[in-house]
Amino acid sequence: MGGDAMADNYESSPEELHNDTPQDNAEGRRWARPAIGFLLVMAIIGSVSALAWRAYADRPWMAAQDLQVGKLTELKATIQQLENTQQQLVQRVNALQLSQQQLDHARQVDVQRISEQMTAITKDVEKAQKKAAAKQPDQKRTSVADSKPKNSTLAQTSNPAPSASATNTAANAQR
């Protein structure tokens, strides 16, 4: 029974529990009010969060808005690519124009060179024609002189004159 006495010592009676001093009561109330307020605030925040999640999570306009943002980003990227392509095309066109100008200049230089060569060839042909024309009368004169009898005095006197002119024309043609 000694053990029962000990158990009785540790058990408190219901009167003892309600017999708190006024100091103990005031101290417990100080802690209870803020704890209840904190729990109330947390419950309100949780409820509002749940309602907001439910209200906005299943809305199709949010998905449409996200889709529009995605399309806008895609359009911006496409526009940037087009601008880059446009700049490259402008550079290529400028290079082609420069190349065309260089080709036109080279063509003009070639035309001028060919024109000068044609002028020189034309002059050479004219000189050759003059030489040939100068030789033909000399040949006619010599053929006329050859057809005349060599014994006649007229043939002998007419013969030296063409020879002198033929010599002069031959000398002029060589120059």
C-alpha positions as protocol buffer text, in pm:
chain_id: "A"
residue {
  index: 1
  type: MET
  ca { x: 0 y: 0 z: 0 }
}
residue {
  index: 2
  type: GLY
  ca { x: 286 y: 220 z: 25 }
}
residue {
  index: 3
  type: GLY
  ca { x: 277 y: 246 z: -348 }
}
residue {
  index: 4
  type: ASP
  ca { x: -79 y: 369 z: -341 }
}
residue {
  index: 5
  type: ALA
  ca { x: 14 y: 649 z: -114 }
}
residue {
  index: 6
  type: MET
  ca { x: 271 y: 762 z: -353 }
}
residue {
  index: 7
  type: ALA
  ca { x: 30 y: 754 z: -640 }
}
residue {
  index: 8
  type: ASP
  ca { x: -208 y: 964 z: -443 }
}
residue {
  index: 9
  type: ASN
  ca { x: 58 y: 1220 z: -386 }
}
residue {
  index: 10
  type: TYR
  ca { x: 114 y: 1266 z: -756 }
}
residue {
  index: 11
  type: GLU
  ca { x: -247 y: 1282 z: -858 }
}
residue {
  index: 12
  type: SER
  ca { x: -408 y: 1610 z: -823 }
}
residue {
  index: 13
  type: SER
  ca { x: -762 y: 1664 z: -748 }
}
residue {
  index: 14
  type: PRO
  ca { x: -993 y: 1859 z: -976 }
}
residue {
  index: 15
  type: GLU
  ca { x: -1017 y: 2129 z: -718 }
}
residue {
  index: 16
  type: GLU
  ca { x: -647 y: 2179 z: -733 }
}
residue {
  index: 17
  type: LEU
  ca { x: -659 y: 2233 z: -1103 }
}
residue {
  index: 18
  type: HIS
  ca { x: -918 y: 2503 z: -1074 }
}
residue {
  index: 19
  type: ASN
  ca { x: -751 y: 2668 z: -785 }
}
residue {
  index: 20
  type: ASP
  ca { x: -504 y: 2865 z: -992 }
}
residue {
  index: 21
  type: THR
  ca { x: -386 y: 3187 z: -855 }
}
residue {
  index: 22
  type: PRO
  ca { x: -492 y: 3505 z: -1032 }
}
residue {
  index: 23
  type: GLN
  ca { x: -136 y: 3552 z: -1150 }
}
residue {
  index: 24
  type: ASP
  ca { x: -132 y: 3214 z: -1324 }
}
residue {
  index: 25
  type: ASN
  ca { x: -465 y: 3292 z: -1488 }
}
residue {
  index: 26
  type: ALA
  ca { x: -348 y: 3627 z: -1627 }
}
residue {
  index: 27
  type: GLU
  ca { x: -29 y: 3475 z: -1761 }
}
residue {
  index: 28
  type: GLY
  ca { x: -217 y: 3203 z: -1953 }
}
residue {
  index: 29
  type: ARG
  ca { x: -452 y: 3456 z: -2107 }
}
residue {
  index: 30
  type: ARG
  ca { x: -164 y: 3662 z: -2232 }
}
residue {
  index: 31
  type: TRP
  ca { x: -38 y: 3370 z: -2438 }
}
residue {
  index: 32
  type: ALA
  ca { x: -378 y: 3249 z: -2553 }
}
residue {
  index: 33
  type: ARG
  ca { x: -492 y: 3564 z: -2728 }
}
residue {
  index: 34
  type: PRO
  ca { x: -193 y: 3604 z: -2962 }
}
residue {
  index: 35
  type: ALA
  ca { x: -192 y: 3233 z: -3043 }
}
residue {
  index: 36
  type: ILE
  ca { x: -560 y: 3243 z: -3132 }
}
residue {
  index: 37
  type: GLY
  ca { x: -506 y: 3558 z: -3342 }
}
residue {
  index: 38
  type: PHE
  ca { x: -216 y: 3397 z: -3524 }
}
residue {
  index: 39
  type: LEU
  ca { x: -418 y: 3085 z: -3598 }
}
residue {
  index: 40
  type: LEU
  ca { x: -710 y: 3298 z: -3716 }
}
residue {
  index: 41
  type: VAL
  ca { x: -486 y: 3501 z: -3953 }
}
residue {
  index: 42
  type: MET
  ca { x: -329 y: 3183 z: -4092 }
}
residue {
  index: 43
  type: ALA
  ca { x: -674 y: 3033 z: -4153 }
}
residue {
  index: 44
  type: ILE
  ca { x: -784 y: 3345 z: -4338 }
}
residue {
  index: 45
  type: ILE
  ca { x: -468 y: 3353 z: -4553 }
}
residue {
  index: 46
  type: GLY
  ca { x: -507 y: 2982 z: -4638 }
}
residue {
  index: 47
  type: SER
  ca { x: -873 y: 3025 z: -4730 }
}
residue {
  index: 48
  type: VAL
  ca { x: -807 y: 3327 z: -4950 }
}
residue {
  index: 49
  type: SER
  ca { x: -517 y: 3149 z: -5119 }
}
residue {
  index: 50
  type: ALA
  ca { x: -730 y: 2844 z: -5192 }
}
residue {
  index: 51
  type: LEU
  ca { x: -1007 y: 3059 z: -5336 }
}
residue {
  index: 52
  type: ALA
  ca { x: -766 y: 3259 z: -5550 }
}
residue {
  index: 53
  type: TRP
  ca { x: -602 y: 2943 z: -5680 }
}
residue {
  index: 54
  type: ARG
  ca { x: -935 y: 2794 z: -5772 }
}
residue {
  index: 55
  type: ALA
  ca { x: -1054 y: 3117 z: -5934 }
}
residue {
  index: 56
  type: TYR
  ca { x: -747 y: 3178 z: -6151 }
}
residue {
  index: 57
  type: ALA
  ca { x: -603 y: 2831 z: -6216 }
}
residue {
  index: 58
  type: ASP
  ca { x: -875 y: 2705 z: -6447 }
}
residue {
  index: 59
  type: ARG
  ca { x: -940 y: 3023 z: -6637 }
}
residue {
  index: 60
  type: PRO
  ca { x: -901 y: 2990 z: -7017 }
}
residue {
  index: 61
  type: TRP
  ca { x: -812 y: 3357 z: -7055 }
}
residue {
  index: 62
  type: MET
  ca { x: -493 y: 3294 z: -6861 }
}
residue {
  index: 63
  type: ALA
  ca { x: -395 y: 3023 z: -7109 }
}
residue {
  index: 64
  type: ALA
  ca { x: -489 y: 3252 z: -7397 }
}
residue {
  index: 65
  type: GLN
  ca { x: -279 y: 3526 z: -7246 }
}
residue {
  index: 66
  type: ASP
  ca { x: 17 y: 3290 z: -7212 }
}
residue {
  index: 67
  type: LEU
  ca { x: -36 y: 3183 z: -7573 }
}
residue {
  index: 68
  type: GLN
  ca { x: -39 y: 3547 z: -7685 }
}
residue {
  index: 69
  type: VAL
  ca { x: 284 y: 3612 z: -7495 }
}
residue {
  index: 70
  type: GLY
  ca { x: 439 y: 3310 z: -7668 }
}
residue {
  index: 71
  type: LYS
  ca { x: 320 y: 3430 z: -8008 }
}
residue {
  index: 72
  type: LEU
  ca { x: 445 y: 3781 z: -7936 }
}
residue {
  index: 73
  type: THR
  ca { x: 788 y: 3645 z: -7847 }
}
residue {
  index: 74
  type: GLU
  ca { x: 787 y: 3434 z: -8163 }
}
residue {
  index: 75
  type: LEU
  ca { x: 687 y: 3735 z: -8374 }
}
residue {
  index: 76
  type: LYS
  ca { x: 965 y: 3944 z: -8223 }
}
residue {
  index: 77
  type: ALA
  ca { x: 1217 y: 3671 z: -8307 }
}
residue {
  index: 78
  type: THR
  ca { x: 1081 y: 3647 z: -8662 }
}
residue {
  index: 79
  type: ILE
  ca { x: 1100 y: 4024 z: -8706 }
}
residue {
  index: 80
  type: GLN
  ca { x: 1460 y: 4021 z: -8584 }
}
residue {
  index: 81
  type: GLN
  ca { x: 1544 y: 3745 z: -8832 }
}
residue {
  index: 82
  type: LEU
  ca { x: 1378 y: 3941 z: -9113 }
}
residue {
  index: 83
  type: GLU
  ca { x: 1573 y: 4254 z: -9021 }
}
residue {
  index: 84
  type: ASN
  ca { x: 1898 y: 4055 z: -9024 }
}
residue {
  index: 85
  type: THR
  ca { x: 1807 y: 3904 z: -9362 }
}
residue {
  index: 86
  type: GLN
  ca { x: 1720 y: 4247 z: -9495 }
}
residue {
  index: 87
  type: GLN
  ca { x: 2057 y: 4384 z: -9386 }
}
residue {
  index: 88
  type: GLN
  ca { x: 2234 y: 4093 z: -9552 }
}
residue {
  index: 89
  type: LEU
  ca { x: 2037 y: 4148 z: -9872 }
}
residue {
  index: 90
  type: VAL
  ca { x: 2120 y: 4519 z: -9872 }
}
residue {
  index: 91
  type: GLN
  ca { x: 2489 y: 4433 z: -9832 }
}
residue {
  index: 92
  type: ARG
  ca { x: 2469 y: 4183 z: -10118 }
}
residue {
  index: 93
  type: VAL
  ca { x: 2287 y: 4431 z: -10343 }
}
residue {
  index: 94
  type: ASN
  ca { x: 2550 y: 4694 z: -10267 }
}
residue {
  index: 95
  type: ALA
  ca { x: 2825 y: 4444 z: -10348 }
}
residue {
  index: 96
  type: LEU
  ca { x: 2649 y: 4354 z: -10675 }
}
residue {
  index: 97
  type: GLN
  ca { x: 2613 y: 4721 z: -10767 }
}
residue {
  index: 98
  type: LEU
  ca { x: 2981 y: 4780 z: -10699 }
}
residue {
  index: 99
  type: SER
  ca { x: 3070 y: 4474 z: -10904 }
}
residue {
  index: 100
  type: GLN
  ca { x: 2845 y: 4594 z: -11187 }
}
residue {
  index: 101
  type: GLN
  ca { x: 3009 y: 4937 z: -11182 }
}
residue {
  index: 102
  type: GLN
  ca { x: 3352 y: 4775 z: -11198 }
}
residue {
  index: 103
  type: LEU
  ca { x: 3242 y: 4557 z: -11488 }
}
residue {
  index: 104
  type: ASP
  ca { x: 3097 y: 4858 z: -11671 }
}
residue {
  index: 105
  type: HIS
  ca { x: 3423 y: 5049 z: -11622 }
}
residue {
  index: 106
  type: ALA
  ca { x: 3626 y: 4751 z: -11742 }
}
residue {
  index: 107
  type: ARG
  ca { x: 3394 y: 4716 z: -12043 }
}
residue {
  index: 108
  type: GLN
  ca { x: 3440 y: 5085 z: -12129 }
}
residue {
  index: 109
  type: VAL
  ca { x: 3817 y: 5049 z: -12103 }
}
residue {
  index: 110
  type: ASP
  ca { x: 3802 y: 4742 z: -12329 }
}
residue {
  index: 111
  type: VAL
  ca { x: 3582 y: 4922 z: -12582 }
}
residue {
  index: 112
  type: GLN
  ca { x: 3821 y: 5217 z: -12586 }
}
residue {
  index: 113
  type: ARG
  ca { x: 4122 y: 4986 z: -12627 }
}
residue {
  index: 114
  type: ILE
  ca { x: 3952 y: 4795 z: -12909 }
}
residue {
  index: 115
  type: SER
  ca { x: 3854 y: 5124 z: -13073 }
}
residue {
  index: 116
  type: GLU
  ca { x: 4215 y: 5241 z: -13061 }
}
residue {
  index: 117
  type: GLN
  ca { x: 4330 y: 4908 z: -13205 }
}
residue {
  index: 118
  type: MET
  ca { x: 4072 y: 4933 z: -13482 }
}
residue {
  index: 119
  type: THR
  ca { x: 4190 y: 5286 z: -13561 }
}
residue {
  index: 120
  type: ALA
  ca { x: 4552 y: 5164 z: -13578 }
}
residue {
  index: 121
  type: ILE
  ca { x: 4453 y: 4868 z: -13797 }
}
residue {
  index: 122
  type: THR
  ca { x: 4249 y: 5096 z: -14023 }
}
residue {
  index: 123
  type: LYS
  ca { x: 4549 y: 5325 z: -14064 }
}
residue {
  index: 124
  type: ASP
  ca { x: 4771 y: 5024 z: -14141 }
}
residue {
  index: 125
  type: VAL
  ca { x: 4520 y: 4898 z: -14399 }
}
residue {
  index: 126
  type: GLU
  ca { x: 4501 y: 5242 z: -14559 }
}
residue {
  index: 127
  type: LYS
  ca { x: 4879 y: 5257 z: -14579 }
}
residue {
  index: 128
  type: ALA
  ca { x: 4888 y: 4911 z: -14730 }
}
residue {
  index: 129
  type: GLN
  ca { x: 4622 y: 5011 z: -14982 }
}
residue {
  index: 130
  type: LYS
  ca { x: 4817 y: 5324 z: -15072 }
}
residue {
  index: 131
  type: LYS
  ca { x: 5129 y: 5116 z: -15120 }
}
residue {
  index: 132
  type: ALA
  ca { x: 4940 y: 4868 z: -15334 }
}
residue {
  index: 133
  type: ALA
  ca { x: 4784 y: 5152 z: -15534 }
}
residue {
  index: 134
  type: ALA
  ca { x: 5124 y: 5311 z: -15576 }
}
residue {
  index: 135
  type: LYS
  ca { x: 5272 y: 4983 z: -15700 }
}
residue {
  index: 136
  type: GLN
  ca { x: 4991 y: 4915 z: -15946 }
}
residue {
  index: 137
  type: PRO
  ca { x: 5049 y: 5229 z: -16156 }
}
residue {
  index: 138
  type: ASP
  ca { x: 5418 y: 5148 z: -16153 }
}
residue {
  index: 139
  type: GLN
  ca { x: 5343 y: 4800 z: -16277 }
}
residue {
  index: 140
  type: LYS
  ca { x: 5114 y: 4939 z: -16546 }
}
residue {
  index: 141
  type: ARG
  ca { x: 5383 y: 5178 z: -16654 }
}
residue {
  index: 142
  type: THR
  ca { x: 5642 y: 4907 z: -16664 }
}
residue {
  index: 143
  type: SER
  ca { x: 5407 y: 4676 z: -16847 }
}
residue {
  index: 144
  type: VAL
  ca { x: 5333 y: 4955 z: -17094 }
}
residue {
  index: 145
  type: ALA
  ca { x: 5703 y: 5019 z: -17126 }
}
residue {
  index: 146
  type: ASP
  ca { x: 5768 y: 4649 z: -17174 }
}
residue {
  index: 147
  type: SER
  ca { x: 5512 y: 4628 z: -17453 }
}
residue {
  index: 148
  type: LYS
  ca { x: 5679 y: 4906 z: -17652 }
}
residue {
  index: 149
  type: PRO
  ca { x: 5974 y: 4814 z: -17869 }
}
residue {
  index: 150
  type: LYS
  ca { x: 6305 y: 4863 z: -17699 }
}
residue {
  index: 151
  type: ASN
  ca { x: 6472 y: 4998 z: -18004 }
}
residue {
  index: 152
  type: SER
  ca { x: 6257 y: 5302 z: -18035 }
}
residue {
  index: 153
  type: THR
  ca { x: 6379 y: 5626 z: -17890 }
}
residue {
  index: 154
  type: LEU
  ca { x: 6039 y: 5708 z: -17752 }
}
residue {
  index: 155
  type: ALA
  ca { x: 6043 y: 5393 z: -17543 }
}
residue {
  index: 156
  type: GLN
  ca { x: 6386 y: 5479 z: -17411 }
}
residue {
  index: 157
  type: THR
  ca { x: 6293 y: 5832 z: -17311 }
}
residue {
  index: 158
  type: SER
  ca { x: 5964 y: 5737 z: -17150 }
}
residue {
  index: 159
  type: ASN
  ca { x: 6120 y: 5449 z: -16964 }
}
residue {
  index: 160
  type: PRO
  ca { x: 6353 y: 5646 z: -16730 }
}
residue {
  index: 161
  type: ALA
  ca { x: 6080 y: 5879 z: -16605 }
}
residue {
  index: 162
  type: PRO
  ca { x: 5852 y: 5605 z: -16469 }
}
residue {
  index: 163
  type: SER
  ca { x: 6145 y: 5436 z: -16308 }
}
residue {
  index: 164
  type: ALA
  ca { x: 6229 y: 5751 z: -16114 }
}
residue {
  index: 165
  type: SER
  ca { x: 5867 y: 5796 z: -16003 }
}
residue {
  index: 166
  type: ALA
  ca { x: 5841 y: 5428 z: -15915 }
}
residue {
  index: 167
  type: THR
  ca { x: 6151 y: 5465 z: -15701 }
}
residue {
  index: 168
  type: ASN
  ca { x: 5999 y: 5769 z: -15527 }
}
residue {
  index: 169
  type: THR
  ca { x: 5667 y: 5592 z: -15465 }
}
residue {
  index: 170
  type: ALA
  ca { x: 5843 y: 5282 z: -15335 }
}
residue {
  index: 171
  type: ALA
  ca { x: 6046 y: 5498 z: -15097 }
}
residue {
  index: 172
  type: ASN
  ca { x: 5732 y: 5682 z: -14981 }
}
residue {
  index: 173
  type: ALA
  ca { x: 5547 y: 5353 z: -14927 }
}
residue {
  index: 174
  type: GLN
  ca { x: 5827 y: 5221 z: -14710 }
}
residue {
  index: 175
  type: ARG
  ca { x: 5812 y: 5526 z: -14489 }
}
